[in-house]
Amino acid sequence: MTDDNPRLGRFIETAIGGEIVRAFVPPPLPPNPPIDMTKLVSHLSAADRALGRLDGISQLLPNKELFLYMYVRKEAVLSSQIEGTQSTLSDLLRAEADQLEAQSFDDVTEVSNYVEAMTYGVQRMKTFPLSLRLIREMHEILLKKSRGAGKDPGQFRRSQNWIGGTRPGNAVYVPPPKIEMDACLDALEKFIHNETRDLPPLIKAGLIHLQFESIHPFLDGNGRIGRLLITLMLCAEGILKEPLLYLSLYFKTKRADYYRLLQEVRERGSWETWLEFFLDGVSGTAEEAVTTARNISELLETDLQKIRTSGKPVGSLQQIFDLLKKAPYLTAAVTVKKTKLTLPTVNTAISGLEELGILHEITGRKRDRVYEYEAYVSILQDRSKQPAEEESSPTS
C-alpha cells in the first residue's frame, strides 16, 4: 500500500507480544476522491423507498411501542448470535418472564445488555448528540455483568487488539495502535457531527459503520456497537422516527461478503462496492420489517376477533391477551400478579385462550405450567431461529 492514494489509509509496523505486525490506520472520512454517487443511485433509491415504507407503517401501527419493544429484542438476539451466543428470542422472552433455566443465563444476560444499551442510546439521543461519549456509555451497559465485564466496559482500549487468528502475527486484521487510534476516533466524531449535504444520510451511515469497524476501539463488543451505530445515525439524521432498522440478520447471512468487502475498502479503497452491499441490505431488511409489522398486526386483529366472538368472558380473556402482546410467555401466578385478577379467573381465561388456539402450554407439567403465544413468537423469530454459525472472522 502506498500513500499516493488517500483512499487507502496506511499500514504501520507495530510490536505486539514480541512480534512485528502491520496495523492499519484508516484515512479520515469522507473518502478522497469523493464517493462516485452515479454508481449508487439505483441502490440508494431502493433503500430510501424501503425506509419510507418502514417509517410509514410504523406510524400506522395500532401499537407501535409494542412492535418496537419486540423488534428490538429480536435484533438483540441476532446481533449477539453473531458474537457467538446461543440464546434465542424465546430464551430472552422467557427470561424476562422469569421462566428460564439457570444454565442459559450467561447468554441471555449478554442479549439483555444489548437491549438495555440500545434503549439507552435511543433515549439519550433525545437530549444528547451521538458522540464518542455516548458510544462509551452504551458500551459500558453492553458489557456489564457479562463475559466481557473484564474487558474495560465503557473505555476505549489501551492495548492492541486484532481480529481473527490465534495471535497478532497470523491475524486477519490488525486495527490501528492506541497512539493512532485516538486521532482516528477524533476524526470520526467530527465526521458524525459535520453537516455533509453532498452525502445522503444512508451513505454517511454506511461510511461510519465501516470506519468504526476498522478502528475497532474496544477490547470487546465492537461488532455490536458498530451495528447499533447504523440505526442511531439514521435516527439522528431524521431518516427514521423509530429505531426499527437493524442489519444484523443481513450481515449474519452474508458474513463472507461482509468481511471481504470491509477488507477490500482497506486494501483497495473500494468504498462504492461496500456501499452497494450496505444499501442492498438496508432495502431488504426494511422490506422484511414491513412484512413483519403487517403480519403481527393481522395476527393480533384476527385473535382479538376470536376472543370477541367466542362466547367466553371477554373481559378477562382480553386483559390477558393484552398482556401477551408484550410478554408472550406467562404462568398463572405471574398473570395474577400483573393483572390483579383472581387465580380461578386467570385459570379459566388461560383455558379459554388455549381452546381458541391462541395459547399453548410448553412444559408438559401439571404444576408451574408455562404458556406461549406461539404464533406471535413465530412471526418475530423468523430466521433468528437459526443457530449461530461458526465465525470465520470474529468481530469482537
Secondary structure per residue as TSV (DSSP state, phi and psi in degrees):
chain	resnum	aa	ss	phi	psi
A	1	M	-	360.0	136.9
A	2	T	-	-115.3	167.6
A	3	D	S	-91.3	-0.9
A	4	D	S	-77.0	-12.7
A	5	N	S	-113.5	104.8
A	6	P	G	-65.6	-12.8
A	7	R	G	-70.1	-18.6
A	8	L	G	-91.5	-11.7
A	9	G	-	66.9	-156.2
A	10	R	E	-152.9	152.0
A	11	F	E	-99.2	138.8
A	12	I	E	-128.7	148.2
A	13	E	E	-84.3	135.4
A	14	T	E	-143.2	149.7
A	15	A	E	-92.8	126.3
A	16	I	E	-134.1	117.1
A	17	G	T	57.2	37.7
A	18	G	T	84.5	-0.8
A	19	E	E	-109.9	147.0
A	20	I	E	-98.0	118.7
A	21	V	E	-125.4	163.1
A	22	R	E	-99.0	112.5
A	23	A	E	-98.6	146.6
A	24	F	E	-98.1	133.4
A	25	V	E	-114.1	108.1
A	26	P	-	-70.5	148.9
A	27	P	-	-73.7	156.7
A	28	P	-	-67.3	154.4
A	29	L	S	-87.5	153.2
A	30	P	S	-79.3	163.2
A	31	P	-	-58.5	149.7
A	32	N	S	-134.7	120.3
A	33	P	S	-60.9	157.9
A	34	P	-	-62.0	161.0
A	35	I	-	-58.2	134.0
A	36	D	-	-83.6	95.4
A	37	M	G	-68.4	-20.4
A	38	T	G	-62.8	-28.3
A	39	K	G	-77.7	-13.3
A	40	L	T	-113.7	-2.7
A	41	V	H	-55.5	-50.0
A	42	S	H	-67.5	-39.6
A	43	H	H	-65.3	-41.9
A	44	L	H	-67.5	-40.8
A	45	S	H	-62.8	-42.8
A	46	A	H	-64.3	-41.5
A	47	A	H	-66.5	-42.0
A	48	D	H	-62.0	-42.3
A	49	R	H	-64.0	-43.0
A	50	A	H	-64.9	-40.8
A	51	L	H	-66.1	-35.9
A	52	G	H	-62.3	-41.9
A	53	R	H	-65.4	-40.9
A	54	L	H	-64.3	-46.6
A	55	D	H	-63.9	-36.4
A	56	G	H	-66.7	-46.9
A	57	I	H	-69.3	-29.4
A	58	S	H	-65.8	-29.0
A	59	Q	H	-80.1	-20.9
A	60	L	H	-93.0	-13.6
A	61	L	S	-61.1	139.3
A	62	P	T	-62.6	-26.7
A	63	N	T	-144.0	79.1
A	64	K	H	-67.9	-28.9
A	65	E	H	-63.8	-37.7
A	66	L	H	-65.7	-45.4
A	67	F	H	-62.1	-43.4
A	68	L	H	-61.8	-42.6
A	69	Y	H	-55.0	-47.6
A	70	M	H	-76.9	-37.3
A	71	Y	H	-68.3	-35.4
A	72	V	H	-61.0	-39.1
A	73	R	H	-69.2	-37.1
A	74	K	H	-60.8	-44.3
A	75	E	H	-64.2	-40.8
A	76	A	H	-59.2	-39.9
A	77	V	H	-64.9	-47.9
A	78	L	H	-64.2	-45.2
A	79	S	H	-64.4	-36.9
A	80	S	H	-73.8	-31.6
A	81	Q	H	-62.7	-35.3
A	82	I	H	-59.1	-32.9
A	83	E	T	-85.5	0.4
A	84	G	T	110.1	-3.1
A	85	T	-	-71.0	154.0
A	86	Q	-	-103.6	0.9
A	87	S	-	-65.2	141.1
A	88	T	-	-107.7	171.8
A	89	L	H	-61.0	-38.7
A	90	S	H	-60.8	-41.8
A	91	D	H	-58.0	-46.6
A	92	L	H	-63.6	-47.0
A	93	L	H	-66.0	-37.3
A	94	R	H	-69.3	-36.1
A	95	A	H	-64.2	-41.7
A	96	E	H	-66.1	-24.2
A	97	A	T	-94.1	10.7
A	98	D	T	58.5	38.6
A	99	Q	-	-129.5	39.1
A	100	L	-	-123.5	139.8
A	101	E	-	-66.4	148.7
A	102	A	G	-61.6	-30.1
A	103	Q	G	-66.2	-15.6
A	104	S	G	-94.4	0.4
A	105	F	H	-65.7	-35.7
A	106	D	H	-59.8	-50.3
A	107	D	H	-64.2	-41.8
A	108	V	H	-66.0	-35.5
A	109	T	H	-59.7	-42.7
A	110	E	H	-63.1	-40.8
A	111	V	H	-68.2	-42.7
A	112	S	H	-61.3	-38.9
A	113	N	H	-61.6	-38.5
A	114	Y	H	-63.5	-44.1
A	115	V	H	-57.6	-45.9
A	116	E	H	-66.5	-41.7
A	117	A	H	-64.4	-42.7
A	118	M	H	-62.6	-48.0
A	119	T	H	-62.6	-41.3
A	120	Y	H	-61.0	-46.4
A	121	G	H	-60.4	-44.2
A	122	V	H	-63.3	-44.9
A	123	Q	H	-68.5	-40.3
A	124	R	H	-64.1	-33.3
A	125	M	T	-69.6	-8.8
A	126	K	T	-72.1	-22.9
A	127	T	T	-129.8	-1.9
A	128	F	S	-144.2	138.4
A	129	P	-	-73.9	155.3
A	130	L	S	-63.3	123.0
A	131	S	-	-158.4	172.8
A	132	L	H	-62.0	-36.4
A	133	R	H	-63.3	-44.6
A	134	L	H	-65.6	-38.4
A	135	I	H	-60.9	-42.8
A	136	R	H	-65.0	-39.9
A	137	E	H	-63.3	-42.0
A	138	M	H	-66.3	-38.7
A	139	H	H	-63.5	-38.6
A	140	E	H	-61.9	-41.1
A	141	I	H	-67.1	-40.4
A	142	L	H	-59.5	-40.1
A	143	L	H	-98.8	-2.7
A	144	K	T	-66.0	141.0
A	145	K	T	50.7	32.4
A	146	S	S	-129.8	-173.1
A	147	R	T	-68.0	-14.1
A	148	G	T	-96.2	8.1
A	149	A	T	-63.2	-23.5
A	150	G	T	-92.1	9.9
A	151	K	S	-113.9	49.8
A	152	D	-	53.7	60.4
A	153	P	T	-56.1	132.5
A	154	G	T	79.4	6.2
A	155	Q	S	-125.5	135.9
A	156	F	-	-68.7	148.3
A	157	R	-	-62.7	147.1
A	158	R	S	-109.8	1.4
A	159	S	S	-134.2	169.7
A	160	Q	-	-78.3	141.4
A	161	N	-	-121.5	176.3
A	162	W	-	-155.6	166.4
A	163	I	B	-122.6	128.2
A	164	G	S	74.4	160.2
A	165	G	S	80.9	167.4
A	166	T	S	-94.1	-12.3
A	167	R	S	-158.7	168.1
A	168	P	G	-57.3	-33.9
A	169	G	G	-66.0	-25.5
A	170	N	G	-119.0	23.3
A	171	A	-	-69.3	152.6
A	172	V	S	-71.7	-36.7
A	173	Y	B	-153.4	136.6
A	174	V	-	-118.1	114.3
A	175	P	-	-69.8	173.9
A	176	P	-	-61.9	144.0
A	177	P	-	-62.4	162.2
A	178	K	H	-52.5	-41.6
A	179	I	H	-63.9	-27.8
A	180	E	H	-95.4	-27.6
A	181	M	H	-61.5	-41.1
A	182	D	H	-60.4	-41.8
A	183	A	H	-67.0	-36.8
A	184	C	H	-63.8	-42.8
A	185	L	H	-66.2	-39.8
A	186	D	H	-61.6	-43.4
A	187	A	H	-66.0	-37.5
A	188	L	H	-64.2	-43.4
A	189	E	H	-63.0	-40.0
A	190	K	H	-61.3	-40.3
A	191	F	H	-66.5	-39.0
A	192	I	H	-59.4	-40.8
A	193	H	H	-84.4	-21.6
A	194	N	S	-68.6	139.8
A	195	E	-	-77.7	119.6
A	196	T	-	-118.2	78.8
A	197	R	T	-63.8	-24.8
A	198	D	T	-83.1	-6.7
A	199	L	S	-117.3	116.8
A	200	P	-	-58.8	149.2
A	201	P	H	-55.0	-36.7
A	202	L	H	-64.9	-39.0
A	203	I	H	-65.0	-43.3
A	204	K	H	-61.0	-41.8
A	205	A	H	-63.2	-41.4
A	206	G	H	-63.9	-38.2
A	207	L	H	-67.1	-43.8
A	208	I	H	-65.6	-41.6
A	209	H	H	-59.0	-49.5
A	210	L	H	-65.3	-40.3
A	211	Q	H	-62.7	-41.6
A	212	F	H	-62.2	-42.7
A	213	E	H	-62.6	-36.9
A	214	S	H	-70.0	-37.8
A	215	I	H	-71.6	-38.1
A	216	H	-	47.2	65.2
A	217	P	-	-81.5	-6.9
A	218	F	S	-112.0	159.9
A	219	L	S	-75.0	-23.4
A	220	D	S	-155.6	153.4
A	221	G	-	88.6	6.3
A	222	N	H	-61.3	-42.7
A	223	G	H	-62.8	-44.8
A	224	R	H	-66.5	-43.8
A	225	I	H	-65.3	-41.0
A	226	G	H	-61.4	-37.6
A	227	R	H	-72.4	-35.5
A	228	L	H	-63.5	-34.6
A	229	L	H	-58.4	-33.6
A	230	I	H	-59.9	-51.8
A	231	T	H	-65.2	-42.9
A	232	L	H	-63.9	-37.4
A	233	M	H	-63.2	-43.3
A	234	L	H	-67.7	-33.3
A	235	C	H	-70.3	-41.8
A	236	A	H	-62.9	-34.7
A	237	E	T	-84.5	-2.3
A	238	G	T	78.9	10.8
A	239	I	S	-73.7	-36.0
A	240	L	-	-119.1	134.1
A	241	K	S	-81.1	-28.5
A	242	E	S	-126.2	145.4
A	243	P	-	-76.6	78.8
A	244	L	-	-115.0	4.6
A	245	L	-	-110.9	120.4
A	246	Y	-	-137.5	130.2
A	247	L	-	-100.2	11.1
A	248	S	H	-59.1	-43.7
A	249	L	H	-63.7	-40.7
A	250	Y	H	-62.6	-48.2
A	251	F	H	-64.6	-34.1
A	252	K	H	-68.5	-45.0
A	253	T	H	-76.6	-21.5
A	254	K	T	-114.0	33.2
A	255	R	H	-61.1	-37.1
A	256	A	H	-63.0	-44.4
A	257	D	H	-65.2	-40.4
A	258	Y	H	-58.0	-52.8
A	259	Y	H	-66.2	-37.9
A	260	R	H	-63.3	-43.6
A	261	L	H	-70.9	-35.0
A	262	L	H	-57.4	-45.5
A	263	Q	H	-70.5	-33.7
A	264	E	H	-67.1	-31.9
A	265	V	H	-64.6	-43.4
A	266	R	H	-67.2	-38.3
A	267	E	H	-92.8	-26.9
A	268	R	H	-127.7	-4.4
A	269	G	-	70.3	31.1
A	270	S	-	-85.0	61.4
A	271	W	H	-65.2	-40.5
A	272	E	H	-63.1	-39.1
A	273	T	H	-65.6	-42.4
A	274	W	H	-59.9	-45.0
A	275	L	H	-67.5	-33.1
A	276	E	H	-59.3	-47.8
A	277	F	H	-60.5	-45.7
A	278	F	H	-62.7	-47.6
A	279	L	H	-65.5	-37.5
A	280	D	H	-63.6	-36.1
A	281	G	H	-65.9	-39.8
A	282	V	H	-61.3	-46.2
A	283	S	H	-59.0	-53.7
A	284	G	H	-63.5	-41.6
A	285	T	H	-67.8	-40.6
A	286	A	H	-64.5	-41.0
A	287	E	H	-64.1	-40.2
A	288	E	H	-64.3	-38.3
A	289	A	H	-66.0	-38.1
A	290	V	H	-62.1	-44.6
A	291	T	H	-61.8	-43.9
A	292	T	H	-60.5	-44.6
A	293	A	H	-60.9	-44.2
A	294	R	H	-64.8	-44.0
A	295	N	H	-63.1	-40.2
A	296	I	H	-66.5	-43.6
A	297	S	H	-60.2	-43.1
A	298	E	H	-65.8	-40.8
A	299	L	H	-62.8	-47.3
A	300	L	H	-62.9	-40.0
A	301	E	H	-67.7	-42.1
A	302	T	H	-61.8	-45.9
A	303	D	H	-70.6	-32.5
A	304	L	H	-64.8	-39.8
A	305	Q	H	-65.5	-36.2
A	306	K	H	-57.3	-44.4
A	307	I	H	-64.8	-45.7
A	308	R	H	-68.7	-25.4
A	309	T	T	-106.7	11.7
A	310	S	S	-80.2	-19.8
A	311	G	S	81.1	1.8
A	312	K	S	-92.4	169.0
A	313	P	-	-60.7	103.0
A	314	V	H	-65.6	-37.7
A	315	G	H	-57.6	-52.5
A	316	S	H	-71.3	-38.3
A	317	L	H	-62.6	-43.9
A	318	Q	H	-69.1	-33.8
A	319	Q	H	-64.1	-42.8
A	320	I	H	-71.9	-36.0
A	321	F	H	-60.9	-41.7
A	322	D	H	-61.7	-37.3
A	323	L	H	-64.9	-38.4
A	324	L	H	-62.6	-29.4
A	325	K	H	-61.2	-31.3
A	326	K	H	-105.7	-21.5
A	327	A	-	-134.3	80.1
A	328	P	-	-73.7	6.9
A	329	Y	E	-123.2	131.6
A	330	L	E	-149.7	161.9
A	331	T	-	-123.1	164.5
A	332	A	H	-61.9	-41.6
A	333	A	H	-64.0	-44.8
A	334	V	H	-65.0	-38.5
A	335	T	H	-65.1	-40.1
A	336	V	H	-58.6	-45.3
A	337	K	H	-63.6	-41.0
A	338	K	H	-82.4	-29.2
A	339	T	H	-101.1	-17.8
A	340	K	-	68.2	11.7
A	341	L	-	-77.5	160.5
A	342	T	-	-75.4	158.2
A	343	L	H	-60.9	-44.3
A	344	P	H	-59.8	-39.4
A	345	T	H	-64.4	-43.3
A	346	V	H	-63.2	-46.3
A	347	N	H	-60.9	-41.1
A	348	T	H	-64.7	-42.2
A	349	A	H	-67.2	-40.7
A	350	I	H	-62.1	-42.8
A	351	S	H	-61.5	-38.7
A	352	G	H	-64.3	-41.6
A	353	L	H	-68.1	-32.1
A	354	E	H	-64.8	-44.8
A	355	E	H	-62.2	-31.2
A	356	L	T	-82.1	-3.0
A	357	G	T	77.9	15.2
A	358	I	S	-87.9	-43.4
A	359	L	-	-104.8	148.0
A	360	H	E	-134.9	133.2
A	361	E	E	-79.0	133.9
A	362	I	-	-117.1	-1.6
A	363	T	S	-101.5	-27.8
A	364	G	-	76.8	6.4
A	365	R	-	-85.5	160.9
A	366	K	S	-91.2	-21.7
A	367	R	S	-125.6	157.7
A	368	D	S	52.3	44.6
A	369	R	-	-74.2	144.7
A	370	V	-	-113.4	133.3
A	371	Y	E	-114.6	145.3
A	372	E	E	-124.5	138.5
A	373	Y	-	-86.5	80.6
A	374	E	H	-62.0	-44.3
A	375	A	H	-63.5	-37.6
A	376	Y	H	-66.1	-47.7
A	377	V	H	-63.9	-37.8
A	378	S	H	-63.0	-40.2
A	379	I	H	-62.9	-43.9
A	380	L	H	-68.9	-38.4
A	381	Q	H	-66.8	-44.9
A	382	D	G	47.8	-129.1
A	383	R	G	-80.8	-5.3
A	384	S	G	-69.7	-5.1
A	385	K	G	-68.6	-21.1
A	386	Q	S	-65.3	139.6
A	387	P	-	-68.8	157.2
A	388	A	-	-62.9	138.4
A	389	E	-	-89.2	163.4
A	390	E	-	-68.7	130.1
A	391	E	-	-83.2	134.3
A	392	S	S	-86.7	-23.7
A	393	S	S	-144.2	94.8
A	394	P	-	-60.9	145.0
A	395	T	-	-96.9	-7.4
A	396	S	-	40.9	360.0
